[in-house]
């Protein structure tokens, strides 16, 4: 991993982050047409009743927007953040003397991405079957959404920890 690749991965991640969160075809656009009703992706676990209630609050236009605008972006976005996190972890591991086992930390963002994609499958099933949600699609999306969040925060913690080690090793050399 090079600094040039890290910068490219950062720009790709940033572009998708802005697109999905702040653009008219992302969450910002949804919030405008639904008067503030948000998406299930931002919930840390939910019951069948909570999922049904939130999807009801989105109304027909909001559910269509979620399915046809946000979720198509939410397939490349996990790839973008996994690439970004893996790139940073690899770059930091390259610059510190680390045990080979630390290489397994590269898998953490990949698991976050896979859980995000699986969550999206459950969300698509819910949006397509609304108002007749299946219990399995709600549970699938809820559990994998929580796992996505845990692995995403773990990725950030790994990066922060490796960055601290990197800075410490640079200061110690002086």
N, C-alpha and C positions, 0 to 999 in steps of 0.2 A: 504494500500500500504506500502510495506517495502522497505528498501534500496536494499535488495537482488533482489527483483523483478524489481526495477528501473534499476539496473545494467544489468539484463537479457534483459529488454526491450531496453536499450541503445545499447547493443551488437547486438541484432536482427536488430534494425534500422540501425546501422552503417554498418552491413554486407550487407543489401539490398541497402543502399546508395552507397557503394563502387561498388557493383555488377552492379547497373543500370547506374552509372555515369562513372566509370573508368575501367570496364572490357572489354574484347574483345567481349562479347555478349551484351554489353550495349552501351551507347552513344559514348564512346571512339571508339568502334569498328565501329559504323556507320560513325563517322567522318572520319575514315581512308578510308573506301570504297567509300565515297561520296565527298572526297576532301573538307570537311568542311561544307557541307550542314547539317543543324541541324533539330531537331524535333519540331513539333507544340506545344508540351507540354511546351516548354520554352518561347513561345510567350504570351504576355498579350493581348489577343484579336486579331482577324484578320478577314479580309474580305474574301469573296469567292475567289477573285482574288489573295490575298496574300496566302491563303491556297493552291490554285491550283499551284501557282508559286513555293512554297516551295516543294510541293510534286513532281513537275516536276523536280526540281533541285536534288532531291534524286535519280532520275532515277530508273529503274526497280529493280536493285539489292538493292538499299537503301530502297525502299518502302517495298520490301519483308523482308529485315532485320528488319525494324521498326515493321512490322506486326507480324513476326514470332519469333523474338528474344526479342525486347525491350518491346512490349506491354504485352507479357506473364509475364514478371517480374513486369510490372507496375500494376498488379492486387494485388499481395501480398505486394508490397512496400507501398501503401497507408495505408494498415492495419498495417504495421510495424511502420510507422511514427505516425499514430493515437494512437497506443498502447504506443509508446514512450511519446508523448505529454500528453495523458490522464494520464499515469503513473506519469509523473513529476508534473502535476497539482494536482493530488490526493495526492501525497507525500507532496507537499508544503502546500496544504490545511490542511492536517493532522497535520502539525507542526506549523501552525499559528492559532490564534483564529479568525476564519472567520465567517461571516454571512452565514446562510444556502443557501442564494441565490447565493453565489459564486460557489456552487455545479453545477449550470447550465453552468459554464465555461467549464465543462468536455464535453459538447456537441459540442463545437466549433471544436475540432480536428475531431470529428466524422463527422461533416458536411463537413470538408475539404476532408476526405476520400470518402464520398459519392459523392461529386462533382467530385473528381478525377476519380472515377469509371465511372461516367456518361460521363465525357469527353472522356474516353477511348472507350466507346460505339460509340460516334460520330467519333472518329479517326478510329476505325475499319471499320465503314461504309464508311468513305472517302477512306481509303486505298483499300478496296475491290471493290469500284465502280469507282476508278480512271481510266480514265480521266473524267468520267461523274459524277462529284460530285453533290450531292444534296444540295440545299441551306439549308435544315433543318439540315443535318448532320454537315455542317460547323458552322451554328449558335449554334447548341447544344454543339459542342465541344468548340467553342470560348467562349460562355457565361459561361458554367460550368467550363472551364479552368480558367477564370477570378475569378469566385467564389471560386474555389479551392485555388487560390493564396491568395485571401483576407482572407479566413478562416485559411489558413496556417500561414500567417503573424499575424493574430489575436491570434492564438494559441501561437506563439512565444512571442508576446507582453504580453499575460496573464502570461506566464511562467516568463518572465523578471520582470513584476510587482510583482508577488507573491514572487519571489526570493528577490527582494528589500525589501519587507515587512518582509520576513523571516529573512534576515540579520539584518535589523533595529531592529526587536524584540529581536534578540539574543544580539545585542550590547546594547540595552536598559536595558536588564536584568543584565548586568555586572556592 
